[in-house]
Amino acid sequence: MTTDLLPALTAHVRATAHTSPRACRCATATLAVREDATVVRHAGTVAKAHAPGADPTELTLRLTVAARLPGVLLPPLAPAPAALHGRLVTHWPYGTPVDPDDPDAAPWEAAATLLARLHRTPAPTAVPPMRGPAKAAHAVALLRTAAPHHPATAPVRHAWAALPPWARGEAPAPDTATALCHGDFHLGQLVRHPARTGPWLLIDVDDLGTGAPAWDLARPAAWYACGLLAPDEWHRFLAAYRAAGGPAVPSDGDPWTALDVPARALTAQTAARAVTKAVAAGRPLDEVEQSLVDACARMGSVRPAAPCG
């Protein structure tokens, strides 16, 4: 990120939120500063600077989908991104996020229902492929570069190499499993809008597109399989998805015939990111990070299920 992006984005969102920003006394908050996204809120408006090199045509198509699926995705405030310091910037209404300090209130049922509705809806306009597998491949590639000799790298890479090409971003998803997908689902991708009292909606369209809908269930499935998500929460999420007619898994019976490959891919991606961050910080893996690596080691000894591959 260039050093002047954050102040420029802050000034930009102030000007966007009001017709007379000089008279405004509303607070401004920086919500995220990462290499792939910088997000600033002013009053009821949020501006997001997307990753360097983001494709303006693809991003505009994803914004169009969000605008045409109210009640599922948070609609943008503008139909196309703006340019600022070489980055694409999109504008959104502010919504209240999930409280990370109150896990008992996590909206698993609402999240599952939204995903099921998204997966059942034909894309209202042409969209690029869902970027989930490509992002996972990027995380593993960074691991190879950043920590080639770390003891955790080998089991993560071995688990990754055992996946079918589509799950590694090297081939399209199987035609029989294609739907409109979020591409990067986790509880941080939910907000209430209007803020505080409105219904839950999905946010962040960067990875939205067509692909295997099981990918959107893969992160909570992986957390459950690794012992990081309580069984009750997983079963609530899965039951709500099925009750809403979600097509990613069978309506009853064993869901893992559909979830095994995507869950393995998300486990490898998350483990790769964890090891890369630990190496960059010069620290050992913590308990959660080690559990992800251990899961990759177990995955390497059992072939992934075939139906999604």
Residue pairs with C-beta under 8 A, 6 or more apart in sequence:
1 33
1 35
1 38
2 85
2 86
4 85
5 38
5 49
5 84
5 85
5 87
6 30
6 33
6 38
6 40
8 84
8 85
9 38
9 40
9 47
9 49
9 84
9 89
10 28
10 30
10 40
10 42
12 47
12 82
12 84
12 89
13 28
13 40
13 41
13 42
13 45
13 46
13 47
13 91
14 21
14 24
14 28
14 42
15 21
16 42
16 45
16 47
16 77
16 91
17 24
17 26
17 42
17 43
17 44
17 45
18 24
18 26
18 43
24 42
24 43
26 42
26 43
27 42
27 43
28 40
28 41
28 42
29 40
29 41
29 42
30 38
30 39
30 40
31 39
31 40
31 41
31 46
32 38
32 39
35 51
36 50
36 51
37 48
37 49
37 50
37 51
37 206
38 48
38 49
38 87
39 46
39 47
39 48
39 49
40 46
40 47
41 47
41 94
43 94
44 93
44 94
44 195
45 77
45 91
45 92
45 93
45 94
46 91
46 92
46 93
46 94
47 89
47 90
47 91
47 92
48 89
48 90
48 91
48 92
49 84
49 85
49 87
49 88
49 89
50 59
50 81
50 87
50 88
50 89
50 90
50 206
51 206
52 86
52 87
54 81
54 87
54 88
54 206
55 128
56 80
56 81
56 88
58 127
58 128
59 81
59 88
59 90
59 205
59 206
60 79
60 80
60 81
61 125
61 126
61 127
61 128
62 127
62 128
62 205
62 206
62 208
62 209
63 76
63 78
63 79
63 80
63 81
63 90
63 205
64 79
64 124
64 125
65 73
65 123
65 124
65 125
65 127
65 180
65 205
65 208
66 73
66 74
66 75
66 76
66 205
66 208
67 75
67 76
67 79
68 124
68 125
69 118
69 121
69 124
71 117
71 199
71 201
72 114
72 117
72 118
72 121
72 201
72 202
73 118
73 201
73 202
73 203
73 205
73 208
74 92
74 93
74 95
74 191
74 193
74 201
74 202
74 203
75 93
76 90
76 91
76 92
77 91
77 92
77 93
78 90
78 91
81 88
81 89
81 90
82 88
82 89
82 90
82 91
83 89
92 203
93 193
93 194
94 191
94 193
94 195
95 191
95 192
95 193
95 194
95 195
95 198
95 201
95 203
96 191
96 192
96 193
96 195
96 196
96 198
97 188
97 190
97 191
98 105
98 106
98 107
98 187
98 188
98 190
98 191
99 105
100 188
106 187
106 233
107 187
107 190
107 200
108 220
108 233
108 236
108 237
108 240
109 236
109 237
109 240
110 190
110 199
110 200
110 240
111 185
111 187
111 190
111 200
111 237
112 236
112 237
112 238
112 239
112 240
112 241
112 244
112 246
113 240
113 241
113 243
113 244
114 190
114 200
114 201
114 202
115 182
115 185
115 202
115 213
115 216
115 217
115 241
115 246
115 248
116 240
116 241
116 244
116 245
116 246
116 247
117 244
118 179
118 180
118 181
118 182
118 202
118 216
119 179
119 180
119 181
119 213
119 216
119 246
119 247
119 248
120 179
120 245
120 246
120 247
121 180
122 180
123 180
123 210
127 180
127 208
127 209
127 210
128 209
128 210
129 172
129 173
129 209
129 210
129 211
130 173
130 181
130 182
130 183
130 207
130 208
130 209
130 210
130 211
130 212
130 215
131 183
131 184
131 206
131 207
131 209
132 181
132 183
132 184
132 207
132 211
132 215
132 216
132 218
132 262
132 265
133 166
133 167
133 168
133 169
133 173
133 211
133 215
133 265
134 169
135 183
135 184
135 207
135 269
136 160
136 167
136 168
136 169
136 265
136 266
136 268
136 269
136 272
137 168
137 169
137 170
139 269
139 270
139 272
139 273
139 276
140 156
140 157
140 160
140 268
140 269
140 272
142 272
142 273
142 276
143 153
143 156
143 157
143 272
143 273
143 275
143 276
144 153
144 157
146 276
146 279
146 280
147 153
147 275
147 276
147 279
150 275
150 279
152 271
152 275
152 285
152 290
152 293
153 275
155 293
155 296
155 297
155 300
156 268
156 271
156 272
156 275
156 293
156 296
158 296
158 300
159 264
159 267
159 268
159 271
159 296
159 297
159 299
159 300
160 168
160 265
160 268
160 272
160 296
162 264
162 299
162 300
162 303
162 304
163 261
163 264
163 265
163 268
163 304
163 309
164 171
164 261
164 304
164 308
164 309
165 171
166 172
166 173
166 174
166 212
166 308
166 309
167 261
167 262
167 264
167 265
167 308
167 309
168 265
173 210
173 211
173 212
174 212
174 308
174 309
177 212
177 213
177 214
177 248
177 258
177 308
178 210
178 211
178 212
179 210
179 211
179 212
179 213
179 247
179 248
180 208
180 209
180 210
181 208
181 209
181 210
181 211
181 212
181 213
181 215
181 216
182 189
182 202
182 204
182 207
182 208
182 216
183 206
183 207
183 208
183 209
183 211
183 215
183 216
184 204
184 206
184 207
185 202
185 216
185 217
185 219
186 219
186 220
189 202
189 203
189 204
190 200
190 201
190 202
190 203
191 200
191 201
191 203
192 198
192 199
192 200
192 201
193 199
193 201
212 248
212 262
212 308
213 246
213 247
213 248
214 248
214 249
214 258
214 259
214 261
214 262
214 308
215 262
215 265
215 266
216 248
217 237
217 238
217 241
217 246
217 248
217 249
217 259
217 262
218 259
218 262
218 263
218 265
218 266
219 266
219 270
220 229
220 233
220 234
220 237
221 234
221 255
221 259
221 262
221 263
221 266
222 263
222 264
222 266
222 267
222 270
222 295
223 229
223 234
224 231
224 233
224 234
225 263
225 267
225 295
226 267
226 291
226 292
226 295
227 291
228 288
228 291
238 249
238 255
241 248
241 249
242 249
242 251
242 252
248 258
248 259
249 255
249 258
249 259
250 257
250 258
256 263
256 305
257 305
257 307
257 308
258 307
258 308
260 304
260 305
260 308
261 304
261 305
261 308
261 309
262 308
264 299
264 304
267 292
267 295
267 296
267 299
268 296
268 299
270 292
271 289
271 292
271 293
271 295
271 296
274 285
274 288
274 289
274 292
274 293
275 285
275 289
275 293
278 284
278 285
278 286
278 289
285 293
